[in-house]
């Protein structure tokens, strides 16, 4: 298991300096870590589409944003991503906890667990999935991707990858 402190530091080391999102127990320690750091900004949000809007504003102010959310939140923010970020070239890294992966979770997570990658494919947002061996590579790749392409990039995070 990767430590949340190290995960946060890896994001920061790769140029991410603004964080927003909606809480999820899978990333609770990460959110606490980001909230307590004096060297970055973490702005909590009550809705995923609001978090995407906050991240877009941060990007326009010169920041490199990360949006943290559950995959159920993709449904909530898909229109903002498609009609704001993709059209106006406002990049952000989406770290999406993959609730309902392989049909394991509470019933309310199972449908989105099954279709979340297909939703991103449909709107043309590139995505990958973290595992214990690719965290550093994907974080570095994501920064390069959003910097060069000026569009969102998603990385799914399954339960048990970070503490």
C-alpha positions as CSV (number, residue, x, y, z in Angstrom):
1,X,0.0,0.0,0.0
2,X,1.3,3.5,-0.9
3,X,1.2,6.1,1.8
4,X,-1.1,9.1,1.3
5,X,1.7,11.4,2.4
6,X,4.0,10.0,-0.3
7,X,1.1,10.1,-2.9
8,X,0.5,13.8,-2.1
9,X,4.2,14.6,-2.3
10,X,4.5,12.8,-5.7
11,X,1.6,15.0,-7.1
12,X,3.3,18.1,-5.7
13,X,6.8,17.0,-7.0
14,X,5.3,16.7,-10.5
15,X,3.9,20.2,-10.6
16,X,0.3,19.9,-9.2
17,X,-0.3,22.8,-6.8
18,X,-4.1,23.2,-6.4
19,X,-6.5,20.6,-5.2
20,X,-10.3,20.4,-4.9
21,X,-12.8,17.7,-4.6
22,X,-15.6,15.8,-2.9
23,X,-14.8,13.5,0.1
24,X,-14.5,9.8,-0.2
25,X,-13.3,7.3,2.4
26,X,-10.9,5.8,0.0
27,X,-9.0,9.1,-0.2
28,X,-9.7,10.4,3.3
29,X,-6.1,10.4,4.4
30,X,-5.0,12.0,1.2
31,X,-7.5,14.9,1.6
32,X,-6.4,15.3,5.2
33,X,-2.8,15.5,4.1
34,X,-3.5,18.0,1.4
35,X,-5.6,20.1,3.8
36,X,-2.8,20.3,6.3
37,X,-0.1,21.2,3.9
38,X,1.0,24.9,3.8
39,X,2.6,24.6,0.4
40,X,-0.6,23.8,-1.6
41,X,-4.2,24.8,-1.7
42,X,-7.1,22.3,-1.1
43,X,-10.6,23.7,-1.5
44,X,-13.4,21.2,-0.5
45,X,-16.5,21.1,-2.7
46,X,-19.9,19.7,-2.1
47,X,-20.5,18.7,-5.7
48,X,-18.2,17.3,-8.4
49,X,-19.3,19.8,-11.1
50,X,-18.5,22.6,-8.7
51,X,-15.1,21.1,-8.1
52,X,-14.4,21.0,-11.8
53,X,-15.4,24.7,-12.0
54,X,-13.1,25.6,-9.1
55,X,-10.3,23.7,-10.8
56,X,-10.9,25.5,-14.1
57,X,-10.7,28.9,-12.3
58,X,-7.5,27.8,-10.6
59,X,-6.0,26.8,-14.0
60,X,-6.9,30.2,-15.4
61,X,-5.2,31.8,-12.4
62,X,-2.0,29.9,-13.2
63,X,-2.4,26.7,-11.1
64,X,-2.1,23.1,-12.1
65,X,-5.3,21.5,-10.6
66,X,-6.3,18.1,-9.4
67,X,-10.0,17.2,-8.8
68,X,-10.6,14.4,-6.3
69,X,-13.9,12.5,-6.5
70,X,-15.7,9.2,-6.5
71,X,-16.6,7.6,-9.8
72,X,-20.3,8.3,-9.0
73,X,-19.3,11.9,-9.3
74,X,-18.4,11.5,-13.0
75,X,-22.1,11.5,-13.8
76,X,-22.5,14.7,-11.8
77,X,-19.7,16.5,-13.6
78,X,-19.7,15.0,-17.1
79,X,-21.4,18.1,-18.6
80,X,-19.0,20.5,-17.0
81,X,-16.1,18.5,-18.3
82,X,-17.5,18.2,-21.8
83,X,-18.9,21.7,-22.2
84,X,-16.2,23.7,-20.2
85,X,-13.0,21.8,-19.9
86,X,-12.9,20.1,-23.3
87,X,-14.2,23.0,-25.3
88,X,-12.1,25.7,-23.7
89,X,-9.0,23.6,-23.2
90,X,-9.0,23.8,-19.4
91,X,-6.9,20.9,-18.1
92,X,-7.0,19.1,-14.8
93,X,-6.1,15.8,-13.4
94,X,-9.1,13.8,-12.2
95,X,-8.3,11.3,-9.4
96,X,-11.4,9.2,-9.3
97,X,-12.0,6.5,-6.7
98,X,-13.3,3.5,-8.4
99,X,-16.3,2.5,-6.2
100,X,-18.1,-0.7,-7.3
101,X,-15.1,-2.1,-9.1
102,X,-15.8,-5.7,-10.1
103,X,-19.2,-5.5,-8.6
104,X,-17.8,-5.2,-5.0
105,X,-19.3,-2.4,-2.9
106,X,-22.5,-1.0,-1.7
107,X,-25.4,-1.4,-4.2
108,X,-25.5,2.3,-5.1
109,X,-21.9,2.1,-6.5
110,X,-22.4,-0.9,-8.7
111,X,-23.8,0.7,-11.9
112,X,-21.2,3.5,-12.0
113,X,-18.5,1.0,-11.1
114,X,-19.4,-0.9,-14.3
115,X,-19.8,2.1,-16.7
116,X,-17.4,4.8,-15.5
117,X,-14.6,4.1,-18.0
118,X,-17.1,3.8,-20.8
119,X,-18.5,7.3,-19.9
120,X,-15.0,8.8,-20.2
121,X,-14.4,7.0,-23.5
122,X,-17.6,8.3,-24.9
123,X,-16.7,12.0,-24.2
124,X,-13.0,11.5,-25.1
125,X,-11.3,11.9,-21.8
126,X,-8.2,9.7,-21.5
127,X,-7.9,7.6,-18.4
128,X,-5.8,5.0,-16.7
129,X,-5.9,3.0,-13.5
130,X,-3.4,3.2,-10.6
131,X,-1.8,0.1,-9.3
132,X,1.0,-0.2,-6.8
133,X,3.6,-0.3,-9.6
134,X,2.6,2.6,-11.7
135,X,1.7,5.4,-9.4
136,X,4.8,7.5,-10.0
137,X,4.8,6.9,-13.8
138,X,1.1,7.8,-14.1
139,X,1.4,11.0,-12.1
140,X,4.3,12.1,-14.2
141,X,2.6,11.1,-17.4
142,X,-0.6,12.9,-16.4
143,X,1.2,16.2,-15.9
144,X,2.9,15.9,-19.2
145,X,-0.5,15.0,-20.9
146,X,-2.5,17.9,-19.4
147,X,0.3,20.4,-20.1
148,X,0.7,19.4,-23.7
149,X,-3.0,18.6,-24.6
150,X,-4.8,21.2,-22.4
151,X,-7.5,18.8,-21.5
152,X,-8.6,16.7,-18.5
153,X,-7.0,13.4,-17.8
154,X,-8.4,10.8,-15.3
155,X,-6.8,8.2,-13.2
156,X,-8.9,5.7,-11.3
157,X,-7.9,4.7,-7.8
158,X,-9.2,1.4,-6.4
159,X,-9.6,0.8,-2.7
160,X,-6.4,-0.4,-1.1
161,X,-3.8,1.3,-3.4
162,X,-3.2,4.2,-0.9
163,X,-3.8,4.2,2.8
